[in-house]
């Protein structure tokens, strides 16, 4: 659960934040975005450990890129991270409302998603730490389709309550992760849509599926919910357009129950497919991904034990329609190298 601090510490963090938030409202979004980008650049320059982690993640994900290009994208991702925190999170409630959303939100290739929202059938809506993950659920709710989103509570309760008031101003409902399962089930049974940020490291017991050429641990819960309630899964993103407070809603995949119903291992197929869909979103705007995120921290058992990739896992990867033999071998070679390094 979230860490607790003394009231003095909480107020000493909350009050300066509200002052900064008030100052931000005095300037245009574009000017604030430039200021936030400058802070992001400073953070990039002054944090060699985090900078190197981002560069390493980018170069492993895009092995054909030069180091210079990886650094450019990494720097831009740090700038973007601060733009989200310093500008978008503060101005979202004022700039995106039921009356003003057409000025800030562009509806991209989401007609199929809108059709399903109109039908009223509950769906799982997934995104990653790419684009503006806060704005996606908020924006869908502003459009008139309330969403229940799962989120980790912030450690400071004063800041957490303030952020929740902004997020929940127009129909979005936030559930904390801690003990949320019964409430999620009640929400689904009531016909509500459920939103997840689905690219988090799931630990050693997660499902390991391909993600940018490496095995990445993903949570089982999303696939299990989809299977239990026969729910479609939508993978989407709110992608910033240029250096302005304008976003395009983009969908990379819709996974229907009939797509996995006859699969030999539906849990693996669903998890691998939505992870692949998130990868496609990230590739569309890599500078808007949180590359400093420790997505590949946990490793599968065979790597931890220094063994080669099991043939059963290789066959599962080969069964994925979007994986050709070269892509499978890239994942296997990386995994086998990692396993070998454990024994050397």
N, C-alpha and C positions, 0 to 999 in steps of 0.2 A: 504494500500500500504506500501512498505518498508519505514522504517524510514530514514530520511536524517541526515547526520552529517556534520561537517565542513570539508573542505579540509585537514586541519591539522590532524584531528582525522583519516580521511580516510587513509592518507599517513602513519601515525604513526602505523596503523594496517597492512597496505599492505606491506611496506618495510621489517619489521621483518619476515613476513610470507614468502616472496620471498627468504630471506636469509636462513630460515629454509628449504625451499623447495630445495634450491641449495645444502645444506649440505646433505639432504636425498639422493640426487642422487650420493653422493660419497661412499655410503655403499650398501651392498647387500640388496635385499628385505627382506630376512630372518632376517638379523641383525636389520634392521629398524622395523620389526614387533615385535621383542623382546623388543626393546626400547619403542615402542608405548604401548606394553602390560604392561610394568613397569609403565608408566605414567597412564594408565588406572587403575592399582591397587592402585596407590597413590590417584587418584580421588575417587575411591571406599572407601578407608580408611578415607578420609578427608571430605566426604560429607554425613553425617549420614541421612539427610532428603531424598536425592535422593536414597541413598542405601536402606533405608527402603521402599521407594515407589516401587523400583524394586523387593525387596523380597516379599512385599505384593502382587504385581501383579503375581509373579511366583507361590506363594503358593495358591492363589485363582484359578489360572489356572490349577495347578497340585496338587489338594488337597491330593493325596496319597503320595506326596513327603515329605521327612523329611526337617526340616529347614536347616540342613547342606547341603543337595543337592541343595536346593533353593539358598542358599548363594553362593555355588560353581558356579552355572549357572549364577547368577547375577553378580558375580565378572568377570566371563569370558565374559559376555555381555558388561561390561564396558571396558574391555581390547579390545574387538573387535571393539567397537565404536571408540576408539582412533586409532586403526590400520587403520580403514577406513579413518579417517580424516587426519592422519599424514603420511600415507604411500600410500594407494591405490589411494586416490584422486590426489596425486602428481605424482605417477609413472605410472598411468594408460595410459596416452598418449604415453609414451615411450615404455612400455612393451606390449601393446596390439595394434597392427597395422594389416593392411590387409596381411602383409607378415609374421608376427610373432605370430598371435593369436593361432595357434595350440600348442604353448609352454605353454600357460597360460589358455586356455579355453578347457574344456572337454565337448563334446556334450553328455549329458545324455539321458534321455527318451524324447527327443524333436523331434523325427522324424516326428510325426504328425504335429508339429508346423512348421517345415521346409517345409513339403509338402504344407502347406497352404500358407506359405510365397512365395514359388515358383509359386503357382497359381496366386498370385498377388491380391487376394481379401483383401480389407482393414479389419483390425482386431483391437480390443481393447486389448492391452497387459497390464496386471495388475501385480503388485508385491506389497510387503509391506516393512516395515522397517525391513527386514530380509535378510540375505545374503548381497550382495553388490548391492543395488538397483540402484546405479549410473552405475555400470558396465554392468548391464543387458541390458539397452537400448543402451548403447555405444557399447557393444559387438555384439548385433544384427545388428547394423549399420555397424560395421567393417566386419561382415560376408557378407555384400552386400545388406542388406535389410533396407534401411533408415527408421528411426522412428521419429515421432514428439512426444516429451515428454512434459508433463505439470509439471512445477516446480515453486516454490516460489523464487523470486529473493532475493539474499543476500542483507543485509542492506548496506554494503559497496560497492559502485559501482566499485571501482578499483578491489576489490577481486572478485566481481561478474563477471566482464568482463574477468578476467584472468581464472576463473573456466569455463566460457562459452567457451573460446577458446579451452580448453582441451577437454571438453565434445563434442564440435561440430567439432572436427578435421576430422572425417571420416563419415560424413553423418547424424549424429544425429542432430535434430533440436529442440531447446528448446523454448517453449512458457511460458511466465510468467502467473500466475493464473489470474492476474488482467485484466479483460476484454478480456479473451482469447476465450470466447465462439464462436464469429463469425469466428475467425481464425481456431478454431477446426473444425467447420462445413465446411469451405472451404477446409481444408486439407482432410477431409473424402470424400468430393465430388470429390476431385482430386485423390482419390484412395490410400491415405497414411495411414499407420498404426499409431495408437495413443497410447501412453504409459501413465499410471497413477500409482502413489503410492496410493494404495486404502485402506489403513488401518488407515486413519486419523479420528479423532473424528469429526463428522459432526454437532455437536451442538444439541440443543433441538428439532430442526425441522427435523432431519435426520430420516432415516428408522432404527428402532431398531431391530436387528437380533441377534441370538445367536453367541457368540464368546468366546470360552473357558469357557462355562458354565454360561456366564452372557450376558445380553443384552448390545449391543454396538451400538452406533449411527454411521450409514454409509451414505455416500452421495447418493442422488437419481440420480445424473447426469449421472453416468456410465450406470445404467440400462436404463435410458431414451434415452441416445445416442444409446445404443445397439438396443432398440426397434424401434427407429425412423428410423435407417439406416440398420436394419436387419444385424447387425455385430456380428460375433463370438467374444467371449471373451476368451482370453488365460491367465491363471494364472501361473506365472513362477517365477523363482528365480535363481540368480547366487550365488551358495553356495561355500564358501571357502573349499578347501581340505587341511586339516592339517594346520600347521603354515607356510604357504608359499604363494607366490603370484600365486596361481593356483585356478581356479574355475570350478565347474561343473554346466552347465545349466540344470535346473530341471523344469519339468512341472507337476503341480498337477491336472489340469482340463482344458478342453476346453468346453465352453458352447456355443452351437449352437442355432440359432433362433428356430429351430424345438423343442428344449428342453423347451422353454417357450411359444411358440405360442398359445397353447391351455390351458395355465394355468389360473386359476381363478383370481390370482393376480400376473401377470408376474413381476411387479416391485419388489414385495417382494421376489419372488422366485429367481430372478437373483441376487439381493443384498445378500440374505442369502447364495446362492450357492457360489458366488465368495468369500464371507467372510469365508465360510467353507473351500474353497480351499486354502486360505491364511493361515488359521489355520493349515492345513495339512503340508504346507511348513515349518511353524515355528516349529511344532512338530518334523520335521526331523532334525532340528539343532537349538534347543532352545537357545543355547549359542550365536547364531548369530542374535538374535532378540533384538530390542531396548526396553527392559523391563522398562526402566525409562520413556518411552512414556506414556502420560496420555490418553490412549485409551478409558477408561471407564469413563471419566470425566462427560459427559452429561448423564442425566438420563431421561427415558420416563416419560410422563405426569403422569401416574398413580402412579409412585413412588414419584414424586415431590408433588403430592396431597395426599399422604398417603393412596392410595387405592390398593386393591389386583389386581393381574394381570388380565386384561380383558379376558373373555372366548374367544372372537374373536381372540385375539393374541395367546392364547394357541392353538386354532384350527389351526391357520396358522403354528405354529411350528410343530404340529403333522402332517401336510401335507407334510413336508419336508422329502424326502425319506431317508436321512441319520440320522434322529432324531428318536431314539426309546423313549419309554415312560419314562425310567429312565433319559435320557438326558433332555427331556422336563421338568420333575419334578425338576431336578437340577436347571434349569434356573428359573422356577416359584418360587421355594423356596427361592432362592437368592433374586429375585425381591420383593417377598412379605416381606422378612425380612427387606430389604432396605426401603420399603414403611412404614412398621410398626415403624421403627426407627424415621421416620419423625414425628410421632404423640406421641411418648413416651416422 
